[in-house]
Amino acid sequence: MSNRTFDGQVAIITGAGQGIGFEIAKQLAAQGAGVILNDADETLATDAARTIRDNGGECVAFAGDASKSDIIEGIVEEAVKCFGKITISVANAGITLFGEFFEYPVESLQKVLEVNLMGSFLLTQAAARQMRKQKTGGRILLMSSVVGHQAHQFLAAYAMTKAGLEMLAKNLVLELSPHGITINTVAPGATLTERTLAEDPTYPKIWSAITPMGRPAICEDIANAALFLLSPHSGHITGQSLVVDGGWTSVSPLPDLSNLDVKK
């Protein structure tokens, strides 16, 4: 891809204050897109947007809980107000709440469903409505996970939501394709982010040992896949899931979870 692949494009990205979402936002802005960057943490959103602007990109922060319909509507309205349109939507906001199935709290289940499924659905719906109104097509990306493909202990609720997002993408092909809108998912495997390293300092060692490529992903690995699916080069790809996991789903050994603080 050229360095200006996304000239004239406008992207909205949720949960992008750090990690994978921030890397996608940074790369899109570096290649010419105007970006509305959302995060539930106002400081993270503001700092991330400033970093992108300091590096020459166009980026506006929009803080708020991306599982709430008013925040979603606000993000879309801000994009249209600042840039006149929306051509790219990335539903990246999500949470992981580990827990034993037999004792999994209702509160945890509800939160995972709200953020991972409801928030992604609402963002996709709002962005697609704007794209349909514009009549110029668009790209929608949902962030899934390898655990939407393979079992992982203590992640039943989270895995259910990620598999659900992949089915959402497949199903929406029927309604979005007539409007020139593609929808796909990226399913990251173990990835080094601020969150995964904070949860477990041994994360790199554990996942390097069980990943065929010998290391977990870094945020750039996932963002590179995402940008392909958001680019003009993927115009005939829709309803698909791209797994980026260094080969883990081919063999699927489980990590040692003995040190994990499992919520009951």
SVG drawing of the C-alpha trace seen along z (x, -y; Angstrom):
<svg xmlns="http://www.w3.org/2000/svg" viewBox="-30 -20 40 49">
<polyline fill="none" stroke="black" stroke-width="0.4" points="0.0,0.0 1.1,-3.5 1.7,-5.9 -1.5,-7.8 -3.8,-4.9 -6.5,-6.5 -6.5,-10.0 -10.0,-11.4 -11.3,-8.7 -12.9,-9.3 -12.7,-6.6 -14.4,-6.2 -12.7,-3.8 -13.9,-2.8 -11.7,-1.7 -8.7,-3.3 -6.9,-5.1 -4.2,-2.5 -3.3,1.0 -4.6,2.4 -7.2,-0.4 -4.7,-3.1 -2.3,-1.5 -5.1,-1.2 -6.0,-4.9 -2.4,-5.9 -1.8,-4.0 -5.0,-5.3 -4.1,-8.9 -0.6,-8.4 -1.9,-7.3 -4.3,-10.2 -7.5,-9.4 -9.3,-11.8 -10.0,-9.9 -12.5,-10.1 -10.8,-8.3 -13.1,-7.0 -12.2,-5.6 -14.1,-5.3 -11.1,-6.9 -11.1,-10.6 -7.4,-11.1 -6.4,-8.1 -8.6,-9.4 -7.3,-13.0 -3.6,-11.9 -3.9,-9.4 -5.5,-11.9 -2.9,-14.5 -0.1,-12.0 -1.5,-11.4 -1.9,-15.1 1.7,-15.7 2.8,-13.2 0.9,-15.1 -2.4,-13.2 -5.9,-14.5 -7.5,-13.1 -10.3,-14.2 -10.9,-12.6 -14.4,-11.6 -14.6,-10.1 -17.4,-7.9 -18.7,-4.4 -19.1,-2.8 -21.7,-0.4 -24.2,-3.3 -26.4,-4.4 -26.0,-8.1 -22.2,-7.9 -22.4,-6.0 -24.7,-8.6 -22.4,-11.3 -19.3,-9.7 -21.1,-9.5 -22.4,-13.1 -18.9,-14.3 -17.3,-12.6 -19.9,-14.2 -19.4,-17.5 -15.6,-17.5 -15.0,-15.7 -18.4,-15.7 -18.8,-11.9 -17.9,-8.5 -16.2,-5.9 -14.6,-3.5 -15.9,-2.1 -13.9,0.0 -15.7,1.5 -12.7,2.2 -14.0,1.5 -14.2,4.7 -13.6,6.1 -12.3,9.4 -13.7,10.7 -12.3,14.1 -14.3,16.4 -15.3,20.0 -18.5,20.9 -20.3,22.4 -19.8,19.3 -19.7,16.6 -21.4,13.5 -24.5,12.0 -22.9,8.6 -19.8,9.7 -21.9,11.4 -24.1,8.3 -21.0,6.0 -19.3,8.3 -22.4,8.6 -23.1,4.8 -19.6,3.7 -18.6,6.5 -21.9,7.2 -24.3,4.3 -21.7,1.6 -20.3,3.2 -23.9,3.7 -24.9,0.2 -21.7,-1.3 -22.1,0.8 -25.8,-0.2 -25.1,-3.9 -22.1,-4.0 -23.9,-1.9 -26.9,-4.2 -24.6,-7.2 -22.8,-5.3 -26.1,-4.4 -27.2,-8.0 -23.9,-9.1 -24.4,-6.5 -20.6,-6.1 -20.0,-2.7 -17.7,-2.0 -15.7,0.4 -16.8,1.8 -14.5,3.9 -15.4,5.8 -12.7,7.0 -13.1,10.6 -10.6,13.0 -9.1,16.5 -11.3,17.6 -14.2,17.1 -12.7,20.1 -11.1,22.2 -11.9,23.0 -10.1,21.1 -10.6,21.8 -12.4,19.2 -13.5,17.2 -16.9,18.7 -18.7,15.4 -16.0,13.5 -15.7,16.2 -19.4,16.2 -19.4,12.5 -16.5,12.8 -18.1,15.7 -21.3,13.6 -19.5,10.7 -18.2,13.0 -21.8,14.2 -22.9,10.6 -20.4,9.8 -21.6,12.8 -25.2,12.0 -24.9,8.3 -23.4,9.1 -27.0,9.5 -28.0,6.0 -24.8,4.0 -23.5,5.3 -26.3,3.6 -25.0,0.3 -21.3,1.0 -20.4,1.6 -18.1,4.4 -18.0,5.9 -15.3,8.2 -13.6,9.2 -10.1,9.5 -9.5,12.2 -6.3,11.5 -4.4,14.1 -2.3,13.3 -1.1,9.7 1.3,7.6 -0.7,4.6 -0.7,2.4 -3.6,4.4 -2.2,7.9 1.1,6.9 -0.5,5.3 -2.7,8.4 0.2,10.8 3.9,9.8 4.8,13.4 2.4,13.0 5.2,12.7 7.1,15.8 4.0,17.9 2.6,17.1 6.0,17.3 6.3,20.9 3.0,22.0 2.7,19.9 4.2,21.7 5.8,18.5 7.6,18.2 6.2,14.9 2.8,13.3 1.6,10.6 2.4,6.9 -0.2,4.3 1.3,3.5 0.7,7.1 -3.0,6.7 -3.2,3.2 -1.6,4.3 -4.3,6.9 -7.0,4.4 -5.7,1.8 -5.8,4.3 -9.5,5.1 -10.2,1.3 -8.3,0.5 -9.4,0.3 -7.4,3.5 -10.1,5.6 -13.1,4.4 -14.3,7.9 -13.8,9.4 -16.8,9.3 -18.3,11.5 -14.9,12.9 -12.7,13.3 -8.9,12.9 -7.1,14.7 -3.8,13.2 -2.3,15.5 1.1,16.8 -0.4,20.2 -1.9,20.7 -5.4,21.8 -3.8,24.6 -2.5,26.3 -4.3,24.5 -2.3,25.4 -3.7,23.6 -1.5,21.2 -0.8,21.9 -3.5,20.0 -2.5,21.0 -1.5,17.4 -4.7,15.9 -7.0,14.0 -10.2,15.7 -13.3,13.9 -16.0,16.1"/>
</svg>
